[in-house]
């Protein structure tokens, strides 16, 4: 077995491990409210989410994948070792925040890890800490950094507005009638969130796997620029299976934080929170803006909780989540940088 094939196998395996932990973190967010309101049991909700995650690739296109792949890091500084270190930085940060029960963004952990590993390599090659930052392309980071703030705010505003509208429209209905209606409606809103989540997240691991196969010589330029040739379905199935398994085995802890610790939700609240986040996520996916499902659904849940009274929102939990968001990119970047330095000590050509 040649070195190129071994490196491709390692990279693909690590990418799938990251995808699995993405399931621990992010995919659970798309089913948090539907589980917490007891509309669906967790095992059924997981498969519901996985299905709509899967079909998102055919509905929402690849605009987000192109944003991530083209303009955030100078590609001349990227090697498979940089990708590996970036993946491990994201995985370690995901594990740490999962243990703490914090729904941080796996997507931003991956972006931070990728950038941190690239900066570490540039620093080693140039010998200058300041020159190393030239590997970062500011234009590619603008939308992502802006929407770290905007996506939860949009989710909050739309979730709040949806709840106010629902209260007004159904003001003469009994609580039992409203509950029965929105238990059914929540199946649709949960599907929308899962579809949007797939449009923003499912493509990232697929792109990494395709890149590994291409740089390893197992995929042609035509295949890479097209539909990945004979690897099209294997890549899609592997990535979606990994994220679904992660959701199944590790998602409940995050579900509990998202769906009940921030604010108590009823089916009508779950519907409004999911609608707010789905609208935000679908819009940004079509625009090619990589945002976090976690950030958006959290904002929407806070918006729904705030319609009752501000004290209905557990602001202490919300503050812990915000701090985790702030630290995700630099922390995963620092961890990935250390991983790359460790690789470099053993393999000078990395």
N, C-alpha and C positions, 0 to 999 in steps of 0.2 A: 504493500500500500504506500503510494507516494505521499510526500509532505503536503502537497496542495490539497489532496483529497482529505487527509487527516484534519487539516486546518478548516476546510469547508464543513466537515462533520461536526467539529467542535463549535464553530460559529453558529451553525444551524441549531445545534443542541442548546447552546446558551440562549439563543434567541427564543427558542420554545420555552425554556425555563423562565425567561423574562415574561413571555406571554402568559404563562401559568400564573405568575405572581401579579400580572396585570389583572387577571381574573380575580385574585384575592382582593385586589383594591377596587378596580374601576367597574368591572361588569356588575358587581353587587349593587352599585349605586343605581343602576337602571331598574332594579327590582326592589329597592329598599322600601319604597312607599307601598307597593302592592302587597308586600309580605307583611309589613307592620300593621296595615289596615285589615289583614287577614282575608283579603280577597282571594289570594292564592297561597297554598303552602309553599315553603321554600323550594322543595324539589321540583314542583311543577313550574314555578316562576323561573327557575334556572333554565329550564328547557325552552320556555317561552322567550326569555331574553336571548339565549343562544341562537335560536332560529332567526330572529330579526337582526341580530348582529351579523349573521351570515349573509342574508339577502341584501344588506346595506351596500355591499361591494357592487351589486348590480343596479342599485337604485340611485346612489349618490355620487357615483364616479370616483375619481382618484385625485381630486383637486388638493385635498389635504396632504396626501402622500407626496405630490409634486412640490408643495411648499416646504415640507420637511426635507426632501431629498436634494433640492437644488441650491437653496440660498442661505443656509445658516452657518455652514462651516466651509472654509476653503478646501476643495476636494483634493488638492495636491498634498495636503497634510494627512489625509485619511488612508489608513491601511486596515487590514482585517484585525490587526492587534488593537488599533484604536477603537474599532467597533466592539471588540470583545471586552476591552476595559470599560467602555461606556455602558455596555449591557450589565456588567457586574456592579458598576457603581449604582445603576438604577435598581438592580435586584436587592442589593444590600440595604439601600434606603427604603425600599418597599417593605422589606422584612422588619426593619426597625420600627417603621410607623405602623405596620400591621400589628406588631406586638403591643404597641401603645393604643391601638384601636382608633387611629387617626386616619380619616379618609383623604389622604393627600393624592396628588395626581401622578400616576405612573407615566403618563405622557410627558409631563414636565420633568420627571426624574430621568427619563430616557434622553430628552433634549439636553438636560444639564450634564448627564454622564457623558454623552457624546462630545459635548463642547469641552468638558474638563479633560478628557483623555486627549483630545486634539491639541489643547493648550499645553498640556504636559509634554507632548511629543515636540511641539514647536519650541518650547522652552529648552528642551534638551538639545535640539538641533542648532538653535541660534545662540544659545548661551545667555539669552537676555529675557528676563521676565516681562519687560515692557513690550519687546518685539513679539513675544509669544502671543499676545492678545490680538495681533493682526490676523490671526487665523479665524477670528470671529467676524462674520459679515453682519454689521449692524442693521442693514436694510432688511435682512431676513428675520431678524429678531423683533422688529418693530411691532408687527401685528400680534405676535405671540405674547409679548410683554404687556401690550395695551389690554389684550383680552384676558389676561390673568385677573385684571381688575374688573373689566367690563362684563365678562360672562356671568359671574355671580350676581352683579348688579342688575343685569338684564333679566336673569332668572328671578331675582327678588321682585322686581317691578312687575313683570308679567304674571308671576304667581300671585302677587298681592292683588293686581287688577282682576285676574280671573276669579279669585275668591270673592271679591266685592261684587262683581257682575253676577256670579252664581247666587249669592245671598239675595240680591235684588230680584232676579228672575224667579227664584223659587221661594220667595218670602212667605207665600200663602200655602206652601206645601208642608205636610207633617214631616218630622224628622225621619220617620220610618220610610216614607215615600222617597225622600231625598237620598237616604242611605241605600235603598234598593236600586235606585236609578244609577247612582255613581259607583256602586259595586260593579255593575256591568260596564259602565263607561271607562272605569279604570283599566280594564283589559286593553282598551284601545290606546289610552294615554301611555300605559306601560310599554306597549309595543312601539309607540312613537319614540320614547326615550331609548329603547334598546336599538332601534333602527338608527337613530342619531348617534348613539355610542359607537356602533359599528362603523358608521361613516367617518368618525373622528379617530378611532383607535385601532380597529381591526387591520387597517392597511399598513400600519407601522411595522409590525413584525413580518408581514408578508414581504414588504420592501427590503428589509434586512436580509431575509432568507434568499430572495432573488438576487440581491447584490453579492452575497457570498457565493452563490452558484456562478454568477457572471465572472467575478474576479478569480474564481477557481478554474475558469475555462470550461465549465459545464453548460454554459448558456451563451448563445451568440448575441451579437449586438442587436440583430433583428428581433430575437426573442425578448431581450431585455427591454427594448423600446416598444414592444407589442404586448402580447398577452402571456408572456413567459413560456411559450411553446408547450412542449410535453410536460413541463413542470407546473402548468397552470393550476390544475385541480389538486395535485399533491400539496402545493404551497398553501392554497386556500383551506383545504381540509385539515392540514397539520396546525395551522395558526388558529383556526376556529375551535378545533378540538382542545388545544392547550388552554385557551382562554375560558372555555366552558368548564373544563375540569377544575381550573383554578377557582372559578365562581362556586362550583359545587362543594369543594373541599374547604375553602377558606373564607367564603363571602359572608357567613352569618355574623361574625363579629362586627364587620363594617356596617352591615345591614342594620344591626341593633343601634349603633351610634347615629346613623343617618335617619332612621325612621322613628326613633322614639326618644333618644337622648336630647336632640336639638329642640323638638317640640312634639307633643302628642298629636297624632293625625287620625282623622276619620276618613272614610272613602272619598267624601267630597273634597277634603283637603289634599288627599293623595292625588286625586285627579287634577286639581289645579296646580299642584307642585310639578307634577309630571308634564302637564301641558306647557307650563312656563319654561321648563328646562328643554322640552322637545322642540319648541319653536325656536329658542335660542340656538340649540345645537344643530338643528337642520339648516338654519340660515347660515351659520358659520361654516358648516361642512360644504355647502354649495358654493360659498365664497372662497373656500380653500384656506380658511383660518383654523389652525390647530388649537382647539380649546379643550378644557378639561370637563368631562362629564361630572366629575366629583364637585368641582367648583360651582357649576351651574345648578345642579340639583340641590346642593346645600343652600345656595342663595334663594332658590324657589321655595324650599321648605321654610326658611326663615321668613320670607315674604308672606306665606300662608299663615304661619304662626302669629305674625305681627297683626293680622286682621282681627284676631281675638283681643289681644292686648299685648303690649311689649313684654310684659312679664311672662307671657306664655312661651317665649323663646328663652332657652337656657343659654344665656350669653357667655357664661364661663366656658361651656363646651365649644361654642362658636369661636371664642377667642383662641382657644388651643388649636383649633383647625386652621385659623388664619395664620398663626405663627408657623404651623407646619407648612402651609403654602409658601410663605416667604422664604423659608429655609430650604425648600425642596431642590431648586435648581443649583444654588451654590453648594449645598451639602452633597448631593449626588455627583456634582462635578468634582469636588475635592476627593471623594472616595474613588471615583473613576481615575482621577489623576494619579492617585497612589497605586492603583492596580496597574496602570500603564508603566509607572516607574519600576514596579516589581517585575513586570514582563521584560522590560528593557534590561534589567540586571542579568537576566538569564539568556536573553536573545537580543544581541546588539543591533540587529537589522530591523527590529520592530519599529 
